[in-house]
Amino acid sequence: MTKAQEVRKRRLERKQQDLTVVAEGIFDWILDLIDLDTKKGYLGSTKICLFKGKKKLRAIYDSEEEYNLAEALLKFDKYEIFEKLKEVIEKEEGYEVDFSRSAVLWDSTGILLEVFVK
């Protein structure tokens, strides 16, 4: 392996590690949302959205809960974050994820992620 390949390999590994840390942090926030919903008696799916041009994930229900992605969006593409988040969530038994790259909510577009607990 050439030096260039070794450097690239280390860079890609570091990127995946950092991306996983970001996704795990978001998942922890989502788990708090799911727990809050459960305490309120809502047992349906939990939806979050990253609206176009925004830097905060927003919970889609009667709450104004947000998760700041500004720092992560400086390092990673928003779609990379959502793909990794889906992977992290679905590793857990009993969780399923669906997401749309171009959802329309309240006359705005964004990435919509829906988490189901089975």
Disulfide bonds with the S-S distance in Angstrom:
none
